[in-house]
Amino acid sequence: MNFAFSIQDVLGVLPEIIIALGACAMLILDLFLERDKKEWVAYLGIFVVILAAIASWCLINTAEPYVMGRMMVIDNYSLFFKFTFYLATILTLLLSINYAKSADLDYRGEFYTLMIFSLCGMLVMASGSNLITIYLGIELMALPIYVLVGFLKNDTRSNEGAMKYVILGGFASGLLLYGMSLIYGLTGTTDLAGINAALSAGTVSPVILTLSIVLMAAGFCFKLAGFPFHMWAPDAYQAAPTPVTAFMAVASKGAAFAAIVRVFLEALYPAYAEWQMILAVIAVLSMFYGNTVAIMQTNIKRMLAYSSIGHAGYALLGLVAGTGEGSAAIMFYILVYTLMNLGAFAVIIMMRKTGKVAGDSIYDYKGLAKNNKVVALVMLIFLFSLAGIPPMAGFMGKLYIFMALINQGYIILAVLGILTTAIAAFFYIRIVLFMYMKEPEGEFDLVKSCALYIVIAISVIGVILLGVVPGSLMELASKAALLL
Amino acid sequence: MESIPVTWFVALSAILFLIGASGVLLRKNLVIMLMSLELIFNAVNINLVAFSYYLQDLTGQLFAIFSITIAACEVAVALGILIALVRNRRTFSADEIKTLNG
């Protein structure tokens, strides 16, 4: 393995370099700030992410996508995901500023910095074209999030959620790595295209290949919280500080999808017949389990955790379709999911009673519409979008997934998907009922913060715009999708 | 000199992996669970290095070095969280940690 290092290599990974150095700069800045001025670390973080976004913008349609000796690939597929992650990170940082200040978190500077480090891992995951880089990206993404989940050091629930997450997350990486090592033994390479070539040649043992596919699917499904590898999600979501929950729900799930789609479509496609059944079962079980158990939840963060298990199921169906159309549908779905989920979490943070971290029961929403019409209306938009009700973007996301399935002849899977959407509508609309049909039980004391308004405005505009005119973005996604 | 066939290494690593996986799933002590995680990572490393030698290809050893480093990082984070937990709860038992459920 000999590779000459050129300026092209450095330019290709410039966004990752900017993010990593920027995070270090944030740590240094944190040292010089007074306790009540820590939000400047977050502002620096937003600036760093915007710089990286500009660097990524310059890389669109590069002539030579493979850099760093084929370790990384800078194609439009990875860039589409990267822009989703940039958006998710900026919105999460905006959510965090007010939250961290009013909850009076210790180590607020590190709180923002860890998110940026995690973003760096996501970028590597989206760009990895080698099992080694993809694994490195996964860990670089996950390690800061473990810390963030346990950030409320003196809260036993936060400790507990983080402990469960770190043990199960480590176990998942172990499964994934074992699968990767078997694939390496079978094909003699860790390069995705090389694995594809070796599998196409068809000299590998089918039993070990199936075993390694199962192990890798299990490892990835842990990261994207698909049934039956979802156990950590509700606990970690409930225990984590709310902005971290939002970050985990959207960005880390999106990154897991970026990696699983690339690995399964680019490297393991010759074994499509073997993995499509496994993933279809995981997807259907996730949809049913997530959406049914969500009905019983009274904690809204836990409810959104179960709903996110369901959403992972829908997005996985796009991968089961196994086409460029399916992967474009996943890209669209992840972007829409990011917007609607972050919007919903912004409203949850707004509802939080000042100074107290908990207080996120669904009954708190009773009668919200009476005196806070605008807040109730935007929550309604996000919940309708999550439920997949037509004028909102969530509906278009599901529609594209189901269309990709039907075009490949998986009618039954599409029907099952639509059935679970009907189940899911129940618990989203229940909150809408609480907001509009019930009398308020007490005074609402909503958090007023410019940053929260910005997040909600961006999410609302995105959700409605992508719902009404999804065409141009979908066209972009189709062009960027992994073509087979 | 006769070399050891690669299947022996794979068998060793499979056994280690199974011991580690059952340790994580069955044991109740959090420290033992973390140690079992290390066993899983070491099973992977044996696999990678054995394949690397057998295939005469350095990628596997490269992968193993990364995996060792990351396992160390992971255990550092996990122990940090464990210490925070034990300070608040005074227990190492996974069974007693169940404030979150539903």
Interface residues (C-beta under 8 A of the other chain):
Chain A: M1 L131 I132 Y135 L136 E139 L143 Y146 V147 G150 K153 N154 T156 R157 N159 E160 G161 A162 M163 K164 V166 I167 G170 F171 S173 G174 L175 L177 Y178 M180 S181 L182 Y184 G185 G188 T189 T190 P234 D235 Q238 A239 M296 Q297 N299 R302
Chain B: V6 V10 S13 F17 G20 A21 V24 L30 M33 L34 L37 I40 F41 A43 V44 N47 L48 A50 F51 Y54 L55 D57 L58 T59 G60 L62 F63 F66 S67 I70 C73 E74 V77 A78 G80 I81 L82 A84 L85 N88 R89 I97 T99 L100 N101 G102
